[in-house]
Amino acid sequence: AAGERGQVLAIVNEDAALLRALGRAGLIPGAAIEVVATEPALQSLTVQLGDKSVVLALAAAQQILVHMELPVKPDSP
């Protein structure tokens, strides 16, 4: 969902072309990402990597293992 943040842990697909494309986009282990938008009708996901936005097909995004940060809950009074 939009606003979720995490860190890329691994790419679980060994397809050389996909790995090269993800690497060129900066989606490599250790990269910090934030989900900017999801477009179910287009089957795509947009993530922010630093100052760069990257649009991914959902099929490609599903090949990226990400450690998601837990949402910060506001303090209760």
Disulfide bonds with the S-S distance in Angstrom:
none
